[in-house]
């Protein structure tokens, strides 16, 4: 155990830290950061729109979208013949804002 439960605030509980680390690991790739950043700017996009804006191959985009979805960062909704992607939790926008504004 890394942290004692008796002496730490609730937000630093081991389970919470592991969940946060899991989320940050999923974001720790340039393409996935770009996808999440794009969805911060455009709250709902389908694959073709992301491919056009990011300039990456469809297979690579699909792989990263699956990773982000599986980790609970994105959610998918079918709309007609398209699958739209959105942030599952708007707190992701704050994370992206924090890490992009902390750059020197």
N, C-alpha and C positions, 0 to 999 in steps of 0.2 A: 504494500500500500504506500502510495506517495504522500498522502496527506491525511492527518488525523481528523476524524469527523467531529471530535469534541471541541477542537480549538479553531475551526475554520468557519467562515460564513457559509451560508447555504449555496451561494453561487460558485463556491470553490470545491464542492463535493466531488469525490473521485468520479462518480458516474457522469456528472455534468461535464467535468474536464475531459473525460474520454469521448463523450458525444461531441464536444466542441472540437477536439483534436481530429476526430473522424471527419467532421465537416471541413475543417481547414485543409486536411490532406486532399479532400476531393477538389478543393479550389486551387491547389498548388500545382497548376499547370497553366501555361500561357493561354492555350486555346480555351480552357474552361473559364479562366478569368475573363477572357474576351467575351465569351457567351453570356456570362452573368452580367458583365458590364453593359453589354448590348441590351439585355432584358431590363436593366435598370432604366436605360434611356427609352426603350420601346417596350412597354409592359406586356405585349403579346405579339409573338412572331411565329411563323412556320418555317420549316427547314429551308425552303427556297429563298426566303427573305434573309435568313442568317447566312446562307452560302454567298449570296450577293454582297452582303455587307462585310463579311469577314474574309471572303476570298479563300476559303478552305474547301477541300473535297467533301463530297456528300458522305462517303464512308467514314471519314475521320470525324465529321460533325456528328454523325449518328452515334459513334462510339462515345464521344464526350457527352452528348445529350443523355445517353443511357446511364453513364456514370453519375451525372448530376441528378438525374431522376431517381436512380436507385438509392442515392444518399439522402434523398428528401429535400434537395435544394431546388429542384424544378418540379412542376406539375404539368401534365399534358391534358389537353381537352380536344376532343374531336369536334370540328366545326365544318360540316359539309364533307368535302373530300380531303381536307387538311387537318393535320394535327398541330394545334397551337401550343406553344410552350410559354409558361409564365413562371415567375419566381414563386415558390411555395410559401415563402416567408419574406415579407418586405424588410425584415432586419438584414437580409443579405445586401440590400442597397446601402445600409450604413457601414457594413463591413467593407464593401467595395470603395465607398467614399473615404473611409479611414485609411485604407492601404494605398489608395491613389494619391491622396493629399499628403501622405507622409513621405513621399518621394522627394529627395533633395533637388 
